[in-house]
Amino acid sequence: MTMDRDMILHLEAMSRVELSESEREGAQAELQNVLTQLQPLTALDTEGVEPMYHAAPLVNVTREDAVEPSMEPELLLANAAHEKNDCFMVHRTVD
């Protein structure tokens, strides 16, 4: 694959940036260098290899959802300045 001016203009439009002509030339050279370095990977046999979304396996680290008893309202509200109907009473912040 060759990184030509049309590809740079397309990438520029997709990323919604506006480059100067010198920046376009620099980006073209840098991206062409990346493509050249990645070229040997095209020779690899990937037949039967499943596509990956992430290089490392992702594991859900959340615990099982289980019903557990809550603390008693009296204990939770012990240090409340004001309480009403088992709820904290606070100053109104929105009219």
Secondary structure as the mmCIF struct_conf table of DSSP 4:
data_model
#
loop_
_struct_conf.conf_type_id
_struct_conf.id
_struct_conf.beg_label_comp_id
_struct_conf.beg_label_asym_id
_struct_conf.beg_label_seq_id
_struct_conf.end_label_comp_id
_struct_conf.end_label_asym_id
_struct_conf.end_label_seq_id
HELX_RH_AL_P HELX_RH_AL_P1 ARG A 5 MET A 14
TURN_TY1_P TURN_TY1_P1 SER A 15 ARG A 16
HELX_RH_AL_P HELX_RH_AL_P2 GLU A 21 LEU A 38
HELX_RH_3T_P HELX_RH_3T_P1 GLN A 39 ALA A 43
BEND BEND1 LEU A 44 LEU A 44
TURN_TY1_P TURN_TY1_P2 GLU A 47 GLY A 48
HELX_LH_PP_P HELX_LH_PP_P1 VAL A 49 PRO A 51
BEND BEND2 TYR A 53 TYR A 53
BEND BEND3 ALA A 55 ALA A 56
HELX_LH_PP_P HELX_LH_PP_P2 THR A 62 GLU A 64
HELX_LH_PP_P HELX_LH_PP_P3 PRO A 69 GLU A 72
HELX_RH_AL_P HELX_RH_AL_P3 PRO A 73 LEU A 76
TURN_TY1_P TURN_TY1_P3 LEU A 77 ASN A 79
BEND BEND4 ALA A 81 HIS A 82
STRN STRN1 GLU A 83 LYS A 84
TURN_TY1_P TURN_TY1_P4 ASN A 85 ASP A 86
STRN STRN2 CYS A 87 PHE A 88
#
